[in-house]
Amino acid sequence: MEGTKFHPLILISLSINAIAMGIIACENYSQNNIGFTVTYTILFLFIIALTIYGVVRNRKIKRNSS
């Protein structure tokens, strides 16, 4: 059974959200809000991991279908 691909707009929106989380983490770090900084940094890393997984999965499915 062939796998389903992630839509490119979803991957773009994940990238934009990751950038926003990184900016928010930097702002909270400059204001010495360590709790928020850690939270947004973890969210940033999680969203980046999801984006990379989506890109790798799409390439793998494309390669297998050709």
DSSP file (Angstrom, degrees, kcal/mol; ACC not computed):
  #  RESIDUE AA STRUCTURE BP1 BP2  ACC     N-H-->O    O-->H-N    N-H-->O    O-->H-N    TCO  KAPPA ALPHA  PHI   PSI    X-CA   Y-CA   Z-CA
    1    1 A M              0   0    0      0, 0.0     2,-0.3     0, 0.0     0, 0.0   0.000 360.0 360.0 360.0 135.4    0.0    0.0    0.0
    2    2 A E        -     0   0    0      1,-0.1     2,-0.1    63,-0.0    59,-0.0  -0.560 360.0-124.2 -80.6 138.2    1.3    3.4   -1.0
    3    3 A G        -     0   0    0     -2,-0.3     2,-0.3     1,-0.1    -1,-0.1  -0.327  23.3-112.0 -76.9 161.8    1.9    6.0    1.8
    4    4 A T        -     0   0    0     -2,-0.1     2,-0.2     1,-0.0    -1,-0.1  -0.718  27.4-131.2 -95.7 147.3    0.3    9.4    1.8
    5    5 A K        -     0   0    0     -2,-0.3     2,-0.3    56,-0.1    49,-0.1  -0.621  18.8-112.3 -95.3 153.6    2.4   12.5    1.4
    6    6 A F        -     0   0    0     48,-0.3    -1,-0.0    -2,-0.2     5,-0.0  -0.675  39.2-110.1 -79.1 137.7    2.3   15.6    3.5
    7    7 A H    >>  -     0   0    0     -2,-0.3     4,-1.6     1,-0.1     3,-0.8  -0.464  21.4-127.1 -67.9 139.0    1.0   18.6    1.6
    8    8 A P  H 3> S+     0   0    0      0, 0.0     4,-2.3     0, 0.0     5,-0.2   0.828 108.3  58.7 -58.8 -33.0    3.7   21.2    0.9
    9    9 A L  H 3> S+     0   0    0      1,-0.2     4,-2.4     2,-0.2     5,-0.2   0.847 103.3  53.0 -66.1 -31.8    1.7   24.0    2.4
   10   10 A I  H <> S+     0   0    0     -3,-0.8     4,-2.2     2,-0.2    -1,-0.2   0.911 109.4  48.4 -66.6 -41.6    1.6   22.1    5.7
   11   11 A L  H  X S+     0   0    0     -4,-1.6     4,-1.9     2,-0.2    -2,-0.2   0.883 112.0  49.5 -66.7 -37.6    5.4   21.8    5.7
   12   12 A I  H  X S+     0   0    0     -4,-2.3     4,-2.3     2,-0.2    -2,-0.2   0.916 111.0  49.2 -66.0 -42.7    5.7   25.5    4.9
   13   13 A S  H  X S+     0   0    0     -4,-2.4     4,-2.4     1,-0.2    -2,-0.2   0.870 109.1  52.8 -67.0 -34.6    3.3   26.4    7.8
   14   14 A L  H  X S+     0   0    0     -4,-2.2     4,-2.2     2,-0.2    -1,-0.2   0.900 109.2  50.0 -63.8 -39.6    5.3   24.2   10.1
   15   15 A S  H  X S+     0   0    0     -4,-1.9     4,-2.2     2,-0.2    -2,-0.2   0.921 111.0  48.0 -64.2 -43.7    8.5   26.0    9.1
   16   16 A I  H  X S+     0   0    0     -4,-2.3     4,-2.2     1,-0.2    -2,-0.2   0.908 112.0  49.9 -63.8 -41.6    6.9   29.4    9.7
   17   17 A N  H  X S+     0   0    0     -4,-2.4     4,-2.4     2,-0.2    -1,-0.2   0.880 108.8  52.5 -64.4 -37.4    5.6   28.2   13.1
   18   18 A A  H  X S+     0   0    0     -4,-2.2     4,-2.2     2,-0.2    -2,-0.2   0.914 109.1  49.4 -64.6 -42.3    9.0   26.9   14.1
   19   19 A I  H  X S+     0   0    0     -4,-2.2     4,-2.2     1,-0.2    -2,-0.2   0.918 111.0  50.3 -61.8 -42.6   10.6   30.3   13.2
   20   20 A A  H  X S+     0   0    0     -4,-2.2     4,-2.5     1,-0.2    -2,-0.2   0.906 109.5  50.5 -62.7 -41.7    8.0   32.0   15.3
   21   21 A M  H  X S+     0   0    0     -4,-2.4     4,-2.2     1,-0.2    -1,-0.2   0.887 109.9  51.0 -63.9 -38.3    8.6   29.7   18.3
   22   22 A G  H  X S+     0   0    0     -4,-2.2     4,-2.1     2,-0.2    -2,-0.2   0.905 110.7  47.9 -64.8 -41.2   12.3   30.4   18.0
   23   23 A I  H  X S+     0   0    0     -4,-2.2     4,-2.4     2,-0.2    -2,-0.2   0.911 111.9  49.5 -65.4 -42.7   11.8   34.2   18.0
   24   24 A I  H  X S+     0   0    0     -4,-2.5     4,-2.4     1,-0.2    -2,-0.2   0.895 109.6  52.3 -63.6 -39.2    9.4   33.9   21.0
   25   25 A A  H  X S+     0   0    0     -4,-2.2     4,-2.0     1,-0.2    -1,-0.2   0.910 110.0  48.7 -62.8 -41.8   12.0   31.8   22.8
   26   26 A C  H  X S+     0   0    0     -4,-2.1     4,-2.1     2,-0.2    -2,-0.2   0.906 111.1  49.9 -64.7 -41.6   14.7   34.5   22.2
   27   27 A E  H  X S+     0   0    0     -4,-2.4     4,-1.1     1,-0.2    -2,-0.2   0.914 112.0  47.4 -63.7 -42.5   12.4   37.3   23.4
   28   28 A N  H  <>S+     0   0    0     -4,-2.4     5,-2.8     1,-0.2    -1,-0.2   0.847 109.5  54.2 -68.4 -32.4   11.6   35.4   26.6
   29   29 A Y  H ><5S+     0   0    0     -4,-2.0     3,-1.4     1,-0.2    -1,-0.2   0.901 106.2  51.5 -66.5 -39.7   15.3   34.7   27.2
   30   30 A S  H 3<5S+     0   0    0     -4,-2.1    -1,-0.2     1,-0.3    -2,-0.2   0.767 110.4  49.5 -69.0 -22.9   16.1   38.3   26.9
   31   31 A Q  T 3<5S-     0   0    0     -4,-1.1    -1,-0.3    -5,-0.2    -2,-0.2   0.298 116.5-116.3 -94.9   8.5   13.4   39.1   29.5
   32   32 A N  T < 5 +     0   0    0     -3,-1.4     2,-1.1     1,-0.2    -3,-0.2   0.799  66.1 145.1  60.0  33.8   14.8   36.3   31.8
   33   33 A N     >< +     0   0    0     -5,-2.8     4,-2.2     1,-0.2    -1,-0.2  -0.753  18.9 173.0 -95.8  84.2   11.6   34.2   31.6
   34   34 A I  H  > S+     0   0    0     -2,-1.1     4,-2.6     1,-0.2     5,-0.2   0.861  71.0  55.5 -67.6 -37.2   13.4   30.9   31.8
   35   35 A G  H  > S+     0   0    0      1,-0.2     4,-2.1     2,-0.2    -1,-0.2   0.940 112.2  42.1 -61.0 -48.2   10.3   28.7   32.0
   36   36 A F  H  > S+     0   0    0      2,-0.2     4,-2.8     1,-0.2     5,-0.3   0.873 112.3  56.1 -65.7 -36.9    8.8   30.2   28.8
   37   37 A T  H  X S+     0   0    0     -4,-2.2     4,-2.0     1,-0.2    -2,-0.2   0.931 109.5  44.9 -61.6 -46.1   12.2   30.0   27.1
   38   38 A V  H  X S+     0   0    0     -4,-2.6     4,-2.3     2,-0.2    -1,-0.2   0.913 113.8  50.7 -64.6 -42.7   12.5   26.3   27.8
   39   39 A T  H  X S+     0   0    0     -4,-2.1     4,-2.2    -5,-0.2    -2,-0.2   0.945 113.7  42.8 -61.0 -49.7    8.9   25.7   26.7
   40   40 A Y  H  X S+     0   0    0     -4,-2.8     4,-2.4     1,-0.2    -1,-0.2   0.812 111.9  54.9 -70.8 -28.8    9.2   27.5   23.4
   41   41 A T  H  X S+     0   0    0     -4,-2.0     4,-2.4    -5,-0.3    -1,-0.2   0.911 109.0  47.7 -68.1 -41.6   12.6   26.0   22.7
   42   42 A I  H  X S+     0   0    0     -4,-2.3     4,-2.4     2,-0.2    -2,-0.2   0.914 112.9  48.6 -63.9 -42.6   11.2   22.5   23.1
   43   43 A L  H  X S+     0   0    0     -4,-2.2     4,-2.6     2,-0.2     5,-0.2   0.904 110.0  52.9 -62.4 -41.0    8.3   23.4   20.9
   44   44 A F  H  X S+     0   0    0     -4,-2.4     4,-2.3     1,-0.2    -2,-0.2   0.935 111.5  44.9 -58.4 -48.7   10.7   24.8   18.3
   45   45 A L  H  X S+     0   0    0     -4,-2.4     4,-2.2     1,-0.2    -1,-0.2   0.885 113.1  51.0 -65.0 -39.3   12.7   21.6   18.3
   46   46 A F  H  X S+     0   0    0     -4,-2.4     4,-2.1     2,-0.2    -2,-0.2   0.918 112.0  45.9 -64.5 -44.0    9.6   19.5   18.1
   47   47 A I  H  X S+     0   0    0     -4,-2.6     4,-2.2     2,-0.2    -2,-0.2   0.889 111.6  51.8 -69.3 -38.3    8.2   21.4   15.1
   48   48 A I  H  X S+     0   0    0     -4,-2.3     4,-2.5    -5,-0.2    -1,-0.2   0.912 109.5  51.0 -61.6 -41.2   11.5   21.4   13.3
   49   49 A A  H  X S+     0   0    0     -4,-2.2     4,-2.4     1,-0.2    -2,-0.2   0.902 109.7  49.8 -63.4 -40.5   11.7   17.6   13.8
   50   50 A L  H  X S+     0   0    0     -4,-2.1     4,-2.3     2,-0.2    -1,-0.2   0.897 110.9  49.9 -64.3 -39.7    8.2   17.3   12.3
   51   51 A T  H  X S+     0   0    0     -4,-2.2     4,-2.3     2,-0.2    -2,-0.2   0.931 112.1  46.6 -64.8 -45.9    9.1   19.4    9.3
   52   52 A I  H  X S+     0   0    0     -4,-2.5     4,-2.5     1,-0.2     5,-0.2   0.904 111.8  51.7 -63.6 -40.6   12.2   17.4    8.6
   53   53 A Y  H  X S+     0   0    0     -4,-2.4     4,-2.6    -5,-0.2    -1,-0.2   0.914 109.7  50.0 -61.3 -42.7   10.3   14.1    9.0
   54   54 A G  H  X S+     0   0    0     -4,-2.3     4,-2.4     2,-0.2   -48,-0.3   0.905 111.7  47.1 -63.5 -42.8    7.7   15.4    6.5
   55   55 A V  H  X S+     0   0    0     -4,-2.3     4,-2.2     2,-0.2    -2,-0.2   0.928 114.3  46.8 -65.6 -44.6   10.2   16.4    3.9
   56   56 A V  H  X S+     0   0    0     -4,-2.5     4,-2.4     1,-0.2    -2,-0.2   0.911 112.9  49.8 -64.1 -41.9   12.1   13.1    4.3
   57   57 A R  H  X S+     0   0    0     -4,-2.6     4,-2.6    -5,-0.2     5,-0.2   0.914 110.2  50.1 -64.0 -43.1    8.9   11.1    4.1
   58   58 A N  H  X S+     0   0    0     -4,-2.4     4,-2.4     1,-0.2    -1,-0.2   0.911 112.2  47.4 -62.5 -41.9    7.7   12.9    1.0
   59   59 A R  H  X S+     0   0    0     -4,-2.2     4,-2.5     2,-0.2    -1,-0.2   0.902 111.9  50.4 -65.5 -40.0   11.1   12.3   -0.7
   60   60 A K  H  X S+     0   0    0     -4,-2.4     4,-2.2     2,-0.2    -2,-0.2   0.918 112.5  46.1 -65.0 -43.3   11.0    8.6    0.2
   61   61 A I  H  X S+     0   0    0     -4,-2.6     4,-1.9     2,-0.2    -2,-0.2   0.907 113.2  49.8 -65.9 -41.1    7.5    8.2   -1.1
   62   62 A K  H  X S+     0   0    0     -4,-2.4     4,-1.0    -5,-0.2    -2,-0.2   0.910 111.5  48.7 -63.1 -42.1    8.3   10.0   -4.3
   63   63 A R  H  < S+     0   0    0     -4,-2.5     3,-0.2     1,-0.2    -1,-0.2   0.882 112.7  47.6 -65.5 -39.4   11.4    7.9   -4.8
   64   64 A N  H  < S+     0   0    0     -4,-2.2    -1,-0.2     1,-0.2    -2,-0.2   0.800 109.6  52.7 -73.5 -28.4    9.5    4.7   -4.3
   65   65 A S  H  <        0   0    0     -4,-1.9    -1,-0.2     1,-0.2    -2,-0.2   0.694 360.0 360.0 -81.4 -17.6    6.7    5.6   -6.6
   66   66 A S     <        0   0    0     -4,-1.0    -1,-0.2    -3,-0.2    -2,-0.2   0.482 360.0 360.0 -80.1 360.0    9.0    6.4   -9.5
